[in-house]
Amino acid sequence: MNQIQAIEENALTYYKGIARLLDGDFIETDEIAWFTTGRRSLYRFNGVVRTTTRPEKLGELAEPILETFLSKHLPFFWADFPDGGTPGLGDYLNSKNVRWENFKGMPCMSRGLDDLPEISLPKEVEIARVQSEQDRADWLDVLMEGFEEPEPSRPDFQQILANSLTESKPVFEHFLARWQGEPCAVSTLLHADHGAGIYHVTTLPRYRGHGLGKALTLAAMQYARQSGHKQSVLFATPSGFPIYKQLGFETVTTADGYVWNPNE
């Protein structure tokens, strides 16, 4: 499996987890992989993760999926990996009578786990893996505020978090930093077959500028190495990209996203 395939596989594992933890359905064939949870609080809870069909078959595959989301007024996304997906997918989606919000060129990055730097933290900060009820509440509060997630999505994220911690073979591990006892930053590790995924890295605005995002990324990476992983991957936001570059991540490919929200 090459690096681009490993990144796509990581995204598939992540969204299979989201679908499972929210009691949704994940449908996967050789040509397309998509999921629906029926949740309306956030577009990331329904979507198409991979499209690898021939251009002439695109309409046949895509039309029923578009109809499912649009007819039910479910917010959703459609991911496009131009280096490994269906040629012309973006043009096809833009030709539909859908008001898309487009995200272009998200860096998909990778780094080996054999030579990680030490975590450097202010003396006031402690990092722990989420386990207790208080950990869960604090992690969720930081996630919601740090990413400015819509408040209606809180119960859904709460279910994702709670269910992820009770799985017999955990796919997700969550990390929380506290500054003098106050929650300040979080991250999540995803266990996938061909690499560890780093997700949900955010710091509360009032604590930014102290290297906490870097530290929480490293905490997940170190745990991944201890768990036997050799490689880590992530999808970089504009604010996170410089941090990941400093940590030695390299861009392997990019992803485009097409998002539809029924109320916008």
Residue, then its C-alpha position, 0 to 999 in steps of 0.5 A: m500500500n502506497q502513502i496515498q492509499a494509506i491516507e485514504e484508508n485512514a480517512l475510511t477508518y475514521y469515518k467508519g468509526i463515526a458511523r459506527l459510534l453514531d449508530g449509522d450505516f457505512i456502505e463500501t464497494d470497490e468504487i465508492a464508500w459513503f456513510t449516513t448517520g441521519r444526524r443533522s447537527l453537522y455535515r461531517f456526520n454524513g458523507v462520501v469518503r472515497t470515489t474511485t469509479r470510471p468517469e462514465k459510471l459516476g452519474e450512475l453511482a452518485e445520483p442515488i447518494l445525492e438523492t439520499f442526502l438532499s431529499k432527507h435534508l441531511p448536511f453532508f460532504w463529498a471528499d475528492f482525492p484528485d491524485g487517486g480518485t475519479p477524474g472529473l469528480g469535482d466538475y461533476l459535482n459542480s455541475k449539479n444544482v447544489r449550493w456547495e461550500n468548497f474546500k480546496g487543497m487540504p494537505c494530507m500529511s505523513r510522518g514516521l514514528d521512529d525518531l520523535p522529539e520529546i514533548s516540551l510543556p510549560k510546567e503548569v501543564e499536564i497531559a492525560r489520556v481521557q478515561s474518567e467522566q470528568d476527563r470526558a466532560d473536559w475533552l468535549d468542552v475543549l473540542m466544542e469551543g476550540f473548533e467552534e462546533p455548532e452547539p446542536s452537535r454537542p450530544d452527537f460528539q458526546q455519544i461519539l466520545a462515550n461509545s469510543l471509550t467502551e469499545s472492546k478494541p478501541v479504535f480511538e484514544h483521546f488526550l487532554a491537556r490541563w493548565q493548572g487543572e483547567p482543560c486547555a487542549v485536546s487531540t485524538l489518536l486513530h488506530a488504523d491498519h496502515g498508520a495512526g491517524i491524528y485528529h481533533v487537535t485544538t487548543l482553547p483560544r486563551y491558551r494558544g501560543h504555548g506549544l500545546g497543539k504541538a504537544l498534544t500531537l506528539a502525545a498521540m504520536q508517542y502513544a501510537r508508537q508504543s502501540g506498534h504503529k510505524q507511521s502517522v498521518l493527518f489532515a492539516t488545517p491552515s492553522g495547524f499546517p506550520i506546526y505539523k511541518q515543524l514536527g517533520f510531517e510531509t505533504v503526500t497529497t491533497a484533498d478537496g471537499y464539497v459541503w452542503n448544508p440545507n439551511e445555507 
